[in-house]
Amino acid sequence: MDDLVGAGLLVPTGVEGVIGRSGTFERVLLGFDAYVEGITAGDGAEIVRFPPVLPRAQLETTGYLSSFPHLAGSVFSFAGSEEEALELAERAAGHTDWSDLQTVTEVMLTPAACYPVYPWVAGAGPLPPAGRLVDVACQCFRHEPSPDPARMQSFRMHEQVRIATADEVVEWHQGWVDRGGEILGAVGLETEAVVASDPFFGRAGRMLSVSQREQGLKLERVFPISSDRPTPIMSINYHQDHFGRDFDIGTGSGEVAHTACIGFGLERIALALFKQHGLDERAWPDDVRRLLGLAPEA
Amino acid sequence: MDDLVGAGLLVPTGVEGVIGRSGTFERVLLGFDAYVEGITAGDGAEIVRFPPVLPRAQLETTGYLSSFPHLAGSVFSFAGSEEEALELAERAAGHTDWSDLQTVTEVMLTPAACYPVYPWVAGAGPLPPAGRLVDVACQCFRHEPSPDPARMQSFRMHEQVRIATADEVVEWHQGWVDRGGEILGAVGLETEAVVASDPFFGRAGRMLSVSQREQGLKLERVFPISSDRPTPIMSINYHQDHFGRDFDIGTGSGEVAHTACIGFGLERIALALFKQHGLDERAWPDDVRRLLGLAPEA
C-alpha cells in the first residue's frame, strides 16, 4: 500500500479499504476492461449496467443476508422532523453518534455485479431457447475494512452471467476456466485456477464452505498481489439452480433455470499488473501496453 | 420513463430512481463523457477517482448533514452474534423489518463527486502558487425516490474542481458559464444558464436557498427532459471559502482557499440527448454521433 501511495497511484481516504485512484491507475484498469470487452464482444452478450445500490427486497430474496450478513451494506437515511434534523446536525458537527436518527431505506449496496441480473431476467418470463448471456459491470461493496489494498470495501467487478439449462450452463462455466487463464496470461498475469469457497458467516457458514468446495462450484484464478498468499483476481461460479429458484426463472421447457457467472475483479487486476510489471506503466512490455490500449509516451 | 423502458434503454428495478441502463444508453453516456474529457484534456487537471462511498467523518466535517440530512445515505452493516444473524436471516427471508440489527459503519454514500477532493487536497499542505485543478467523477447517491427518470437516486457526475485564491476561482467559475453552454450546444443541447439554489432542508434551509440565489453562487444549465419544467444537466458552483474553512486548505500566501466546481450530470445529459435527437441513436445527426464517438452503423 505504501509503495502504491508513494507512487501516486492510490489515495488513502482515512477509512481502510476506501481508496481513491489516480488517473494512471484508472487508465490501466479501464484498459484491461476494454481489452476483455474486445475479446468477449463476439459472444453476443446483452449489455446492461446497474447502479451501485439495488432494492433491499432483491437481496432479501437471494438469502445474501443469511450467508453474508457481515459483508452486506444497507443504506439508511433521515426521515425525521426539523427538530430532529437540528439534533442530527449538532451531533454530526461534533463527530458523535447520530445513527439512532437514521431509518432504513429501500436500497442496499450491490455486493456483486450480477445480483440485479436475476430478477431482471425473471421479469422477462421464460428464457428463450438458447438461454441468456448477460454482460454486467458494477461498483460493488463489501464491509470488510482491511489495510490490504487488494481487499477494498468498494471495488469494480465486470461479469458475464449465463442463465440456461443445467447442461448449457455447466459447459459455459467449464469453458471459462481455461479462457480466463488465457485472457489474464496474455497481459502477463500467470494465474492458477483453484477450488474456492465464499466467506459464509458463522459456524453453519463453515459447513457451507466445505460443501461448496467439495462440489467444486467455485473456482478462482489467483495471483500474489500484496503478500505471498495469492489473491483471487477472477472468479468462476456455478450457482446450480440457486438463483433460478429464488427468482423463479424458468427455461423454455419449464424447468428451473441454472445460472453461472464469471467475474473479473478490476481493482485487483490493476494491482496485479502493477505488481507484475512495475509501478511505472510506461516501462511495461510493449505487447502488454498494446493490449491494454496504453498510449505510447511522447 | 415508459418510452425509455419500452425502447429498452432503461431497466426499472422496482425501486424508484434505481434504474438499470442498456448497453446503448451507456455508450451514449460514456461517449459524452469522453467528448468532454477530450475538450478539457488541455486544461491540465489532475485526475483522481474516488469510490461511491466516502468516510462518514468527511461528510460530517462539511456540514452536509446539516444542510441535506434528507438526501444523505449512511451505510449500516451487521456486527452481531451468530444468534442475531439467524434472527436477521429469518426476518429478511420474510421481508420484515430487520433494521434494528444493523449498526452504522464508517462510510456514507458520496453525494457529489467533489466531496472527497477537499480533504485530499487539504492533506497535501498549502496550495502550489497557481492553486489546483482536479478532474473527478463518481457514482453519487441522493435519497429522493421519484418516478422521474431525470431524478435518479444513484447517478454519475463528472466534475472539475478549482481550488485557489478567491480571484482565481471566480475567474475560472465565470469562464465555465459560457464554456458549458458551448460544450452542450455542440451536441445539440441548447441550454439556458439560470441562477439556482441547493435543496437545503427545512425552514432554515429555505433562507439559505434565498441567500444562495441572491449571491448568484450557483448556476445551472437546464434542459427540458421529462416535462416542461427544465431539469439541470450541468451545474456551476462557487463555494467561496466554505470547503477551504471546513478542511483548513490554505493558499501559498496563507489565506483560506476558495473553491468552485462544475459538474456534468451524465445520466441526465444522456436522457437529454435521447429527448432531443430521438430514441434511436442510429438516426441522430452525423456531427453529434461523431462527437460522441458512436460508431457508424454497418
Interface residues (C-beta under 8 A of the other chain):
Chain A: V11 T13 G14 V15 V18 I19 G20 R21 S22 G23 F25 E26 E46 I47 V48 R49 F50 P51 P52 V53 L54 P55 A57 Q58 L59 E60 G63 L65 S66 P69 H70 L71 A72 G73 S74 V75 F76 S77 F78 A79 G80 E82 A85 L88 A89 A92 A93 H95 D97 W98 S99 Q102 T103 V104 T105 E106 V107 L109 P116 P119 W120 D135 Q139 F141 H143 P145 M152 Q153 S154 F155 F201 G202 R203 A204
Chain B: V11 T13 G14 V15 V18 I19 G20 R21 S22 G23 E26 E46 I47 V48 R49 F50 P51 P52 V53 L54 P55 A57 Q58 L59 E60 G63 L65 S66 P69 H70 L71 A72 G73 S74 V75 F76 S77 F78 A79 G80 E82 A85 L88 A89 A92 A93 H95 D97 W98 S99 Q102 T103 V104 T105 E106 V107 L109 P116 P119 W120 D135 Q139 F141 H143 P145 M152 Q153 S154 F155 F201 G202 R203
